[in-house]
Amino acid sequence: MDTMWKRRRTAVTWFILGVILASNRIFRELAGGEDIFDAVYWFAYSSVSMMISIRILEGWIVAGIVVTVAIVVREIRRKGRIDIFVGFSNWIRPICLFFLGWFSALAIIYILIDLLYAAGQIRATPFLIGAGMGLALMLLILCDTHIAKTLEGMFRLLRGDRRSPTDPVTGSFLTVFFCIALLLSGPNIIAMSGFAPNPPEPIPYSFSQDAPMFDVETTSFKGEIPEEHVGWFTQNLEERNWMVHIHHPITVGTTSEGIALPVGLLLHGLGGYDPSVMLDTVQSIASRGVIVILVEYPNNARPENIPNDRVITYQEGGSDAAEHIPRFDHVKANLNLAWAQLNNTSSDLRNDVQKSIGENTTIDPNRLWIYGHSGGAGMLPWILTDLLEDGWGSEVLIIDMEASWLGSNADTHYGNLSAIPDHTIAHIVEYERDLSVHPCIGRFHQERISTRDGTAEPILTVLYLYVQTDEHGFPVIMTSHYTPASQLHEHSADLFLYPRLEAQAIHLFAHAEGVNDRVNDSRAYLEGTDGRLANLGKWSDGTTVKPILLRDDALNEGLPDGLDCIQYRAPHNE
């Protein structure tokens, strides 16, 4: 009995060690003050990266598993027993238990990812977790006599032999983990087999092929938390250096003498203040000739600033949550600071940027690109209000709102969009498998922009884009709240996100250059009038990829079954 308990203690120790090492990143993020959503996010990133990297190896992986099983079966038939590797038990057993703990932790994290982000769209990760767990179990059986005898006893039970397994605890252990392995890997075997159709490559368009591309530099400085909001955010956030980043193309002046570069403003989501989260978006825009300003802002408030018994009132696409205001003010204050430095000829920031873009190149906010993801989209109307009053976007205005979250309903931070010009092009984007935001929020944002807060007839170029998930082949064309994040940049995003962002930047720069053919071609694409914006191509078997659905009035057309957004016009609590 003592020997049995010693074996189990050792087994549990190795198993727990694997669990801890596999999940330590999440624990570190939680200890640093992040919530479970943000903590799990980074594993989601690595999962998608793994999926992309193993796509070319999937057939070999499946073949390797089949060959391994065949060899084991042959050896069992030759030797008449299961524990054929028992001579290597001392070093194989702890390794197997460690990896069993490792894959068990990954299985739990994957389930969290699937519930919070992926909604069944990530296929490679569960397959690998299940296959890894199955192989660890198989090696454990083949090297451990006790476990092998237990398994033999379980087989006898299945054949009707009333003799029980030698160790019911071990038998239960084997049953649970084999079931988990099968549930994870089984449904994804076909996808991983290499027989599923491949997704299409991004469609090349003439306006992008002919448009210039530039290398990009980043000049950054430390931002400031407005004095009136010091003490609002959690301590770990207030102690962080909140940076302002100016991303600018290099040597534009040598390419187009005297050009006035358009200005872009990127508003990240609540948990996306790490500059790497929006890096690919920034590169897509700045490399096409737009100076992009990104202001990092904090999100989580101190508990004492958010009473447990408070009641939040929602109306249309906003709420009266108090934490909107310090976030919005932080962005506005630091945007003003960045713009002041860019216009101060004695500023080091101005000189660094000017040296990079070229001596004869200027910066012109009359051509404006403004982008918001999630919480950034929620604050966009208020940020845009002051910019419009200052004349920004008076010649070209492109608005992009991805996976829109709540704005503020406070009178001071609601904004006024009555000054939006007729030439505005706006894309309000909803992702089918977005599990984070209510689908009505973006629809109300579209109405605000299109009708200029109810002051004018609708602008027809304010489009609502509904991006569908397509699971016809592998990899899945996946859509989620986090699709715009650089960490989840994979093939799907290259089909329906980044080409559209580049087209927006190309349109702005072509307008600055005065290249009318490119201006007209890119505008036709962005307006969706010729079908190119909605079309994503065909799978390798000829099946058409589910197109992007375009809506001029998303509040009243193309609503998902059972969704009535009009009910959210009146103030309400959720």
N, C-alpha and C positions, 0 to 999 in steps of 0.2 A: 504493500500500500504506500509506504514511504517513497519507494521508487517511482510509482505512478504519479504521486503528487509532485515529485521533483521534475519528472518529465513534463508535466503540465505547466508548472511554474516557468520552466525554461522555454516551453513553446509559447506561452502567453507573453513572456518578456520579449522574445524576438518579434512576435506579431505586433505588439504595441509599439516597438521601436520603428517598425515599418510604417505604422499608422501615423506616428508623430512626424517622421521625416517627410512623408508624402503631403501632409497638411500643414507644415510649419509656416508656409507663406500666409495662409489664411489667418492663423493665430497671431502672426506678427502684425498683419493689417488690422485685426480686431483690437489688439493691444495698443496700436497707434491711434485709436479713436475712430477707425472706419466702421461703417455698418456692414452687415452681412452681404448686402448687395455689392458694395465696392470691393469687399474682401474676396468674394468669389469671382469677381470680374476678371482678375488676373489669371486665374486658372482657366476661365473661358477663353482668354487670349491664347494661352499655350495649347489648349485643346484644338482650336481651329488651326493654329500653326502646325500642329502634329498631323492633322487631317490633310493639309496641303502637301506636306513633305512626304507622307507615305502613299500618296495617290499612285505614284509610279511603282511602288513596291507591293501593292495590295495582293496581286496575283501570287507573288513569291511567298507572302505571308501565309495565305491560304494553303498553297502547295506544301510549305514547310510543316504546317500543322498536320496535314493529311499524311505526309511521309513519316512524321514522328509517331503518329498513332499506328501506322502500318508496321513500323519497326517494333514497337512495343508489343503489339499483338503477336507478331511472329516469334519474338523472344519468349513471351508467355507460353505459347504453344510448344516451343522447343524445350523449355525448362520446367513447365508444369506448375509454375508458381508466379505470383505477382511481384514480390519484392526482389526483383532481379538485380537491383543496384544496392543491395543492403550493405555491401562492403564499403560503400562511400557515404554511409548514413551520417557519420559524424560531421561532415562538412556540407553535404547537400541539404540535410534536414533544416538547419538554422537558416540557410539561404532561402529555402522554399517558404519557411514560416515568415521570414522578413518580407519577402515579396508578396506573400498572401496578405499581410497587413497593409503593405503599400497599395496593392490593387484594391483592397477593401475600402481604404480611405478615398482613393480616386473614384470608386463606384459611388460613394455617398456624395462626394463633391459633384460628380457628374449629374446625379439626380437633382441636386440643388441648381446646377446650371440649366438643366432642362426645364425645371419649374420656373426659374427666374428669367431666363434668356432665350434658350434655344428652341423650346417647344417641339422636340423630336427631330430637329433638323441636322444635328451633328451625328453622323453615322460611324465614322472611323473610330472615334474615341471610345464609345461603349464596346465596339467590337474588340479593340485592342485590350481594353480592361478585362473583358470577359475571357478573351483568349489567354491573356497573361495569367489570370487567376486559374483558369483550367489547367494550363501547363504546370503551374506551381503545385496544384493539387495532384496532378498526375505523377510528377517527380517525387512528391512526398510519399505517395502510395508505393512507388517502385523502390524506394530506398528504406522504408520503415516497415518492419515485419509486423508490428502491432497494428498499424493502420491497415496494412494489407489484409491481415486476418479479419479485421473488423469489416472491411469491404466484402470479403468473401462471405462472411456471415450475413451481410445485407443481401447479397445475391441469393443466398439460400432462402431467406425470407420471401424474396420476390418469386421464387419457384415453389412456394408453399411449404417449405421446410419450417417447422415451428421452432427450431432452434434459433435463439436470438443472437445478434452480433456479440462478439466478445466484449465489447465496450460500448454501451448505448450512448454515452456522452460523445465519444469519438464518431460514432455512427451519425448522430444528429449533426455534428460539426461538418462531416463530409456532405451530408444531404443538403444542408443550408447553402454551403459555398458552391457546390456543383449546380444547384438551382440558380443561384445568382449569376454564375458564369454563363449558363445557358440563356438566361433571360437577357443578358447584356449582348452576347455575341450572336445568338441564334437569329434574331430578326434582321441583323445587318450583314449576314453572310453573303446574300445575293448582291447587295450593294458593293461589298468589298471584293467580290469575286472577279471583277474586271469585265463582266458581261453587260453591265448597265450602260446606257448611252452616256456619252460625254457631253457636257454643256458646250455651247458655241463660244467662239472667241469674240471679243468686242468688235462691233462693226466700225470700220474706219469711215470717217466723213471728210469731205474735201476741205472744209473750213479748219479742221484740226491738222490735217496733213500739211497744209500750206502755211500755217501760222508759226511764227517764231517761238522758240523755247529758250529759256535763260537758266543759268545756274542761280541758286538762291543763297543769300546770306541772311543771318539773323543778328540783329542788334537788340540787346535787352537792357533794361534798367529796373531797379527795385521800385515797386509801386508803394502806395500808402493806403492804409485803412483810414477812412475819414474819421476825424476825431470824435464826432458824435456817435460813432458805432464801435469804438474801442470798448471791449468788455462784452460784446454781444456774442462773439464766436467762441468755440471751445478753445482751451488754452493751447493745445497742440497746433491748431490752425492759426491762431494769432501770433504764435512764435515763428511761423513759417515765413520765409521771404516771398512775398507775393510780387511776381515779376510781370513786367509788361514787355512783350516781344514785338519787334518790328521786323517782319520778313520782307525782304526786298530783292528784286531781280538784279543781277550783276551786269554792268557795262551796257545798259540799255542805250545810253547816249551815243555809244560808238556805232550802234545799229541804226538808230533813228534819231538823228540830231534834232534837238529842240522839242522832243515829244513830251507831253504832259501825262504822267502815269496816273491811271485810275487808283482809287483808294478802296481797300477792303477792310471790313471789320468782322472778326469772327468771335462769336459769343458761345463759349463751351457749355456743356451740361453741368449739372450740380456736382457730380463726382469726377468731372473731366479736367480738373485744373492742372494735372501733370501735362506739360507741353507735348509729350509724346502722343497723347490721346488724339490730338487733332493734327498731328504732323503731316500726314498724307494729304489731308484736305488743304492745309496751308501750302504744301509743295505744289499741288495741282493748280492752285490759283496764282501764287507768286511766280511760278516758273513760266506762266503765260503773260507776264508783264503787269501784274497788279501788286502794289504795296499793301501788305496785310498787317493789320494791328490786332494783336490778341492780348487781352487783359485777363490775367489769372484772378479769380475771385474765390473766397471761401464759401462753404455751404452750411455745415452743421452748427446750429446755435447751441449756446449753453443751456442745460436743462432748466435753470432758473428763469431763463427768458421765454420758455415755452411751458406755461402751466399745464399740468396734466388734465385739468378739467375744462380747458378752453374749448370753444366751439368755433369751427371754421365755416364761414359761409361761402358757398360757391355760386357763381353766376356766369353763364356762358363759358368763355374760355379762361376764367380767372378765379381768384379767391382773395380773401382778405387776410391770409396768413401773414403775420407780422414780419417773418424772416425774409419775405420778398424785398423789403425796403433796404436793409443794409447791403444785400447782394447787389441790387440795382444801383444804389448810390456808389458802391465801391467801383463798379465798372465805369460809370459815368465820370467820376472824379479822375480816375486814372486814364481814361480816354482823353479827357481834356488836358491832362498833364502831358501825355504823349504828343498830342497835336501841338501844344504850345512849344514843346522842345523841337519838333520837326520844323516849326516856323521861326525858330530863334537862330539866327545866323551865327551866334557865338556859342551855341550848344554843341557839346561833343557828339551827342546823338545825331544832330542834324548834319554835322560835318562827316561823320562816319557813313551815314546813309547816302549823302550826296556824293562822296567819293566812290561809293559802290555803284550807284545808278548812272553816273556820268555827269560831267560838269554842266552840260547844257540841258539836262533833263530836270523837269519840275514835277511837282505832285499836285494833282488836281482832283479834289473831292467832288467836283461837279459830276464826275463819273464814279458812281458808288456801287460797291457790292457789299451787302450786309447779310450775314449768315448766322443762324442760331440752331443749336442742337439741344433738344430736350428743354431743360431749364433756361438755356440761352435763347431758345425760340420764344419762351414765355416772356422774357424781358425785352425782346426785340422791339415791339411796338413803342415802348416808352423811350428806349434809347434812340430809336429812329425819329421820334417826335422833334427833339431838339436839333438833330442833324438837318431835318427838312427846314426848320426855321432859319438855320444858318446857310441855306442854299445848297447843301450837299445833295447830290443826285439830280440836280436840275437838268442835266443833259442826258444821262443814262442812269437808271436805277434798277438794280437786280436784287431781289429779295429771295433768300432761300431759307426755309424753316423745315428742319428735319425732326420728325418724331416729337412734335410740339408738346410741351408741358405748360402748366398754368402760368398765366401772367398775373399781375396785381390788379385788384379792383379798387384799391385805394385811390381817392380822387387825385392825390399828389403823384401817383405812379402808374395811372392807367394809360396815359398818353393821349395824343390827339393826332389822328391820321388824316385829317381833312386836307392836308397839304400834299398828299401823295400825288405825283404828276401822272398825266395820262400815259406817258411812255413807259411806265413801270412794267417790268416783267417779274412775276413772283411765282415761285414753286413752293407749295406747302405739301410736304411729303408724309404719308402714312405708310408704315410697313406692316404687312398683314399679320405677322407673328409678333408684333410688339406687345409684350406683356407688362409694360411699365406705365403707359399713359392711356387715358381714356380716349377713344377714337373721336369723340365729339370736340375735343379741345382744338385740334387743328382745323376743324370745319368752321368753328367760330372765328378763328384767326383769319381764315380765308375771307369770310364775310366782312370782317373789320377792314381788311386791306382793300378788298374789291370795291366796297361801297364808300371807302374813305370815312369810316365810322358813321355810315348812314347819311352822308352829306351829298352824295352824287350817284349817278347811274353807275352800275357795275363796270369795272375795268375788265375786259374779256381776257386779258393776258395774265390774270391772276389765277393760276391753275392749281387744282388739288390733284396730286399724284398718288394713286393707290398702288403700291408695289407688291405684287403677289409672290408668294413662295411657290416654287415648282419642284416637286419631288419626283419627277419623271425619271431622272437618271442620277448619276453620281459623279462628282459631288453635287449635292442638292443646291439649287439656287435658293439661298436662304435669306430671309428678311427678319430683322429683329430690331429692337430699340437701339441696340449697340452696333448696328451695321455701319454707321458713319465713323466709328472709332477706328483709328489706325491699327489697333491691336487685333481687330477682327477684319482687317482688310484681306479679303481673299477673292476668289474668282467671281463670286456673285457681285461684289461691289464694283468690280471692273466692268461688269456688264451694264449696270443700271445707275450707278452713283457717280463714279469719277469721270466718265465721259461727259456727263451732264454738267458737272462742276467746271471741267475744262472749257466746255462750250460757253459757259457764262463768262469766264475770264477772257476767252478769245474774243467774244463779242465786245467786251469793254475795251480791250487793247486795240482791236481793229477800228473801233470808233475813234480812239485817240489818234491812231495812225491815219485815219481817213481812207481806209481801204473798204470802199462801199460794197463790193461784191461779197467780201467776207462778213461784213456787218449784216447784210441782207440774208445770206445763207445761214449764219448762226442764229439770227433772230427767228427765221422760219422754223428751225429745229426747236428752239426754246419755246416758241409759241405752240408747238404741237400741231401745226396746221397741215403738215405734209406726212404725218404718220411716223416719222423717224424717231421721235421722242418716245413713243410707246413701244416700238418694235425692238425686241431683244434678240432676234435671230432664231435658229433652229437647233435642236439637239442633233447629235451625230446620226440618229436614225431617221432624221427628217421631220420629226415632230416639232411643231412650233412652240417655242417657249411662251409661257403665259405672259401676255403683254402688260405694260403699265397702263392702268385705267385712269383716264384723264376726266376730271369733273370741273365744270365752270361754276357750279353751285352745289357743293358737296353736302350742304345742309338739307337739300331737298332732292337729291338724285344719287342713285347708287349706294344707298345706305345698306349696311349689313342687315340681315334678317333680325327683326326684333329691336333694332336700334332706332330710337326717336330722340334726336338731339334737341328738338324744339322744347322738350320738357325741361331742359336745363337753362332756359332763358331766365326764368324766375329765380330769385335767390333761394338757395336750399342748403341743407346740411347733409353730409354723407358719413 
